[in-house]
Amino acid sequence: MQGSPFLAFDVGGSFVKAGLVDATAGRVAGEVLRRATPADAAPEAVLDLLAAMARELPSSGPVGLAFPTVAKQGVAWTAANVDKRWIGTNARSLLEARIARPVAFLNDADAAGVAEMTLGAGRARGGTVMVITLGTGIGTAIFVDGRLLPNTELGHLEVRGEEAEHRASAKVRMDRGLGWQQWADAVNEVLAAYH
């Protein structure tokens, strides 16, 4: 049905979130479920969690699955902050089999970037736009004249001998007990490297 909310998942290294999204209005329609990512973040454990969350948020129609990976044709090609057994796994078809619905599988930062370019601060912006996500890792989505350059994964670039996300993600801020200014300095150093 046109305009019906669709089920969206955001799998991260720390938490899995799920909600029904009204794509027309650009907002979550109802509650957002937030569960800890299974300890090893192995495919079977994450898929079990996604299927359970889908039962808690009944809906019909397609499902969106945002994941911390280079995502191509439903397959995970990297495994940032999740178990390495995801590499080469067709996450799309595995989730489709579990919930009997079509699934769109894409990089998590790309999903956030598409939303920002469609409904947020990037709307109607030309030129080059970069969306940066700061969570367990650092995600990036780059758009050139409104077109996504998928799977950029700049959080894995080296900055002074260390991956960017190992020096400036939100998880690093928490783990190292950084104050806001210290964290801002670390993030700014990463941003300078992207410039």
N, C-alpha and C positions, 0 to 999 in steps of 0.2 A: 504494500500500500504506500502510495506517495506521501512523503512527509512523516512517516512513522519513525520513531526513534530506533536507532540501531545499537547493537551491543558493541562496545569498544573495550579492548584490553590494552593496558600499558604494563609490560613486563620489564622490571628493572632488577638490578643486582640486589636491592634491599627489599623492595616491595612490589607486589602485583596489585594494580588498581583496575577496577572494572566499573562501568556505568553505562546507562542508556543515554545516547547522545541524540539530541535534536539538531541535525546538521543544518537545517534551514535557519534556525535561530542561533546556532553556534554556541550551544550550551548543553550541559548535562541536564537530563530530564529525570530528576529524582535523586536518590542516594548514590554515593560512590562507595563501593566496597574497597577496602584496603587490607590486604593480607601480607604477612611476611613471605618473601620468596623462600621456597624450601631451601634448607641449609646447603645442599649441594647444587641446587638449581639444575639438576639433571632433567633431561627431556621428559621422562615418564612422570616424575614428581610435579613438574610445572604443568604438564598437560592434565594431570589429575586435578590440580588446583583450578585450572581454567574451566574444566568441565563442571566442577562443583560450583564455581562462581556463576557460570552460565545458568545453572539450575536456580540459583538465588535471584537472578534478574531475568525472568522469563520475557522473551521477545521473539519476534519472527524476522525473517529476512537476513541480510548479510551481516557479517561480523568483521570488525577491524582488529587486527593484532599488531601492535607496535612493539618492537623488540630491539635490544641492544646488539645489533649485528649488521653486517653488510647483507642485505636481503635482495635476492634475485630470483624471480619466478617461483616464489614460495619457499626457497631454500635459504638456510642460514649459512653464510660463508665465513663468518668470524664468530667469536664468542667473548664479548667484552663483559666482564663481571658476571658471567654465567658459566656453567660447566662446559668444557671443551667438546663434550660429546654432541653438542648442538651443531658443530661444524659439519656440513654436508647433510644435515637433517632437513627433510621437507616438512617444515613446521605447519605450513598451510594445509597440506593434505592430512597430516596427523590430527590437527584440530578439527578439520572438516569431518573426519571419520568419527570423532568423539561426540560432536554436537549436531551432526547431520544438517549443516548449513554451510553456505559459501563463506569463505574467509579471505579477506585481503590482508596480506602479510607485508609489512614494510619496516624499515629502520625507524626507531623511535624518535630520533631528532627530526627525520624527514617528515614524520606524521605531525609533529608539533609545528614544524615550519610551514607545512601546507595549510594547517589551521590558521596560523598567524598571517600568512599571505592572503588567505581567503576572507577571513573575518576580523583580523586584528590590525596591528600597527603596520604590517606590510601591505595591506590592501591598496591596490592601485599604484604601488611603487614600481618604478622602472629602475634600470641600472642593476647594480649588484647589491643584493641584500643577504646578510648572514644572520641566521637565528642560532643562538647558542643556548643549550640546556645544561644546567648544573645540578646533577643529582649524584648517584653513586659514581658516575663517570661524568665526562663532558661530551655532549653531543653537539653536532653542528649540521645545519642545513643551509645550503647556498643556492640562491636563486639569481639567475641572470635574465633580466627583462621578464620576470614572472615565471620563468621555467626552472624547475628543480634540477640541480646537478646532484643525482642521488648518491647516497652512501659515502659522503665525504669523510666522516670519522676523524676530524682534525684533533679530537681529544687524545689521539694516540701519537701525535707529533711530539718529537723530543724537544724539550725546552731546558737548556743548560744541563743535559745529561739525564733527564728524567721525563717520562711521559707526562704530557700536560695534565691529564686527569689525575695523575698521582701527586701532583703538586697543588691543584687548585679546584678540585671538585667539592661539592657540598659535603660529601662523605669525609674528605680530607679535613675540611674545616672542623667537623665534629670529632673525628678521631684524634686530631692534634690539639683540640681545644683552642683553635684560633679565634681571636676576637674579630669583630667585623672589619676593622681597619687592616689587620694582618691578612685576612682572607682577601679583602679587596686588592691589596698589594699583590698577592699571588695571582689572582685572576687577571689583574692589569698586566702582569708580566707575560702571562699566556696570550692575552689579547695583542700585546705588542709583537709577539712572535708571529701572530696571524696576519699582521699588517703588511 
